[in-house]
Amino acid sequence: MEPWGRIGIGILELIASVLILIPRTTGYGALLGMGLMAGAIYFHLTKLGILFDGDAVLFIYAVIVFISCAILTFFYRSKILSLIRQ
């Protein structure tokens, strides 16, 4: 995936953070962020290891962001579901 995969994921993370900051699109950004962090957690648990470069900080950050996005997704579930129903 290097370097294009890392750059693409970084761009998607930037888009998710901007969407979270805009009140009208917070739910969509949280959903995107949750998906991205699910991928990060998956790769930490399968290929990278929790201790990456001798430190578990990146894994802990991914878990914190995933939980935060899950909470936001729960609060904005009506907006997310209204998009699906259309």
N, C-alpha and C positions, 0 to 999 in steps of 0.2 A: 504493500500500500504506500510505501514511501516514494516520494514526498507528497504525491497528489492526494492520496487518501487522507493524510493528516491535514492538509490544507482544506480539502472539501469538508471534513468534519468540523474543522475550526470555523469555517464560514457558516455551516448549519448551526453551530452553537451560538455564533454571533446573531444570526437571524432569530433564534429562539429567545435570546436575552432581550433583543429589541421588542419582539412581540410581547414578552412578559411585561415590559415597562409601559406599553400602550394599553390603557384600561379596556378598550374595546376588543383587543386580541389576546388578552392575558391567558385565557383558557387554551387557545391554540398553541401559544408559545410554551405553556407548561406541558402540554401533550407532546410537543416536539422534543422538549428538553428531557422529559421522562423517557422517551424512546431512545434518545442519544445516550443517556446515562445507563439505561438497561444494557445497551451494547457495550459500554465501557466496563460495567460491572461483570458482564459475561466474559469479556476478554481478560479481565484481571483474574477471574476465577479459573479460567481454562488455560490460557496461553502465557500471559504475562506474570502471573503470580501476584498475590496481595502485596508482598514486599517487592516493589519495583525499584531497582537501583539502591537497595538497602533501606528503603523508606516506604511506609504504608500511607503516606499523606494523600497521594493521588487517589487511592482506593477509597479512603475515608471521605474525601471531597466528592467523589462520584456518588457515594451512598447518601451524603447529606443533600446534594442537589436532587437526587432521585426522590427522596422523601419530601423535600420542599415542593417539587413539581407535582408529586402525587397529591399533596394537600391542596395546592392551587387547582389541580384538575378536579378534585372533589368539590371545591367551592364553585367552580365555573362549569360544572357538568351540564347545567341546563342550556348554556350557550353552545357547548360542544354538541350536545344531542340535537339541538335545533338545526345545526348544520347538516347532520346526518339525515334528519327527517325531510329536508327540503328536496 
